[in-house]
Amino acid sequence: MEYKEFAKYYDKFYSKKDYQKEVLFLNNFINKGDKIIDIGCGTGMHASLLKDYNIDGLDLNKEMLEIAKSRINGDLYQQNILDIKINKKYDVIISMFAVINHLRNIDELELCLKNLKQILNPNGKIIIDLHNPQDSGKKIDSFNNMKRTMIWNYDKESKIEKSNIIFEVNDKIYNDTHTFRIFSIEEIKNICLKIGLKVEKVYENYDVLKEGNIFSKNLQFIITYSNLTKS
Ligand SMILES: C[S@@+](CC[C@H](N)C(=O)[O-])C[C@H]1O[C@@H](n2cnc3c(N)ncnc32)[C@H](O)[C@@H]1O
């Protein structure tokens, strides 16, 4: 099951995710009047909490965008991050909760970041939030009439994490499988340097007081144009 079927359960299953904390973090990098786009906006949870801004959204999945419609006040684009066709520039580009980890390899990462650069204003910022697993594992939790079993296997050699999430809702069982490419801080920095971008800061856990490192479970990168290369 990809996001197509998962969309209608997405908000329920991530109802414990602290979007408020993430938005407070994002607020440190957003100025009044900034034009913002949420790349891989999903159901639009971040945009719904950034009410004072005009935000556009982009996602590959039609069903996720259908839900996002009620939360995102700007334009919505059903596009692939590998093939962005938007004729606008943004002051802040956000991409939250492992969207970039859906890419398969370094070449795709490069293409994606080049696409983001294309729609970035000269003084703009790209904020990407990446998953950074430390090991394999299993977790079961339940709430209301739902049970969620997450099993994930991280192969450090190939930098691939395969995860299987089994949702049990009202006696129905849904399977959500993902293959994530885990990108290191070095890989992100190197690709940015190659294409005229610069990683200004890396944080962990949506906290501007915490610098991200190889042991962080999630990483937030603040990326700008590099002064070293021409845009
Ligand atoms: C884990 S969800 C995150 C959604 C949202 N940002 C959030 O924080 O709740 C990942 C999202 O990335 C989108 N996505 C995955 N691969 C994509 C691609 N190649 N292009 C555009 N969107 C993609 C999925 O459709 C999904 O909505």
The ligand as an SDF file (V2000), in Angstrom:
LIG
                    3D

 27 29  0  0  0  0  0  0  0  0999 V2000
    5.9080   10.8330    5.2310 C   0  0  0  0  0  0  0  0  0  0  0  0
    4.9160   11.7990    4.1740 S   0  0  0  0  0  0  0  0  0  0  0  0
    5.2140   13.4420    4.7780 C   0  0  0  0  0  0  0  0  0  0  0  0
    4.0540   14.3620    4.5160 C   0  0  0  0  0  0  0  0  0  0  0  0
    4.1290   15.7040    5.2320 C   0  0  0  0  0  0  0  0  0  0  0  0
    5.2910   16.4610    4.8250 N   0  0  0  0  0  0  0  0  0  0  0  0
    4.0900   15.5380    6.7290 C   0  0  0  0  0  0  0  0  0  0  0  0
    5.0510   15.9720    7.3920 O   0  0  0  0  0  0  0  0  0  0  0  0
    3.1090   14.9950    7.2560 O   0  0  0  0  0  0  0  0  0  0  0  0
    5.8320   11.8090    2.6620 C   0  0  0  0  0  0  0  0  0  0  0  0
    5.1090   12.5320    1.5350 C   0  0  0  0  0  0  0  0  0  0  0  0
    6.0350   12.6440    0.4470 O   0  0  0  0  0  0  0  0  0  0  0  0
    5.3270   12.4610   -0.7630 C   0  0  0  0  0  0  0  0  0  0  0  0
    6.2940   12.0220   -1.7910 N   0  0  0  0  0  0  0  0  0  0  0  0
    7.0390   10.9040   -1.8050 C   0  0  0  0  0  0  0  0  0  0  0  0
    7.8010   10.8410   -2.8970 N   0  0  0  0  0  0  0  0  0  0  0  0
    7.5300   11.9810   -3.6030 C   0  0  0  0  0  0  0  0  0  0  0  0
    7.9900   12.4990   -4.8500 C   0  0  0  0  0  0  0  0  0  0  0  0
    8.8980   11.8360   -5.5790 N   0  0  0  0  0  0  0  0  0  0  0  0
    7.5190   13.6860   -5.2740 N   0  0  0  0  0  0  0  0  0  0  0  0
    6.5810   14.3810   -4.5400 C   0  0  0  0  0  0  0  0  0  0  0  0
    6.1060   13.9170   -3.3490 N   0  0  0  0  0  0  0  0  0  0  0  0
    6.5680   12.7350   -2.8880 C   0  0  0  0  0  0  0  0  0  0  0  0
    4.2930   11.3950   -0.4190 C   0  0  0  0  0  0  0  0  0  0  0  0
    3.2180   11.3810   -1.3430 O   0  0  0  0  0  0  0  0  0  0  0  0
    3.8800   11.8060    0.9900 C   0  0  0  0  0  0  0  0  0  0  0  0
    2.7830   12.6790    0.9790 O   0  0  0  0  0  0  0  0  0  0  0  0
  1  2  1  0
  2  3  1  0
  2 10  1  0
  3  4  1  0
  4  5  1  0
  5  6  1  0
  5  7  1  0
  7  8  2  0
  7  9  1  0
 10 11  1  0
 11 12  1  0
 11 26  1  0
 12 13  1  0
 13 14  1  0
 13 24  1  0
 14 15  1  0
 14 23  1  0
 15 16  2  0
 16 17  1  0
 17 18  1  0
 17 23  2  0
 18 19  1  0
 18 20  2  0
 20 21  1  0
 21 22  2  0
 22 23  1  0
 24 25  1  0
 24 26  1  0
 26 27  1  0
M  CHG  2   2   1   9  -1
M  END
$$$$
